[in-house]
């Protein structure tokens, strides 16, 4: 492989990592704003 091909692959992987990090932060902020929608009350076992 040529160095430019490796560079393009590295840039693609880096950009996918940035997009994944952005999505993770966005989901975390949504969950932390409204915890009542994600957490259900636990049923009491008798």
Secondary structure, DSSP 4 states (H G I P E B T S, - for coil): --HHHHHHHHHHHHHHHHHHHHHHHHHHHHHHH-HHHHPPPPPPP-
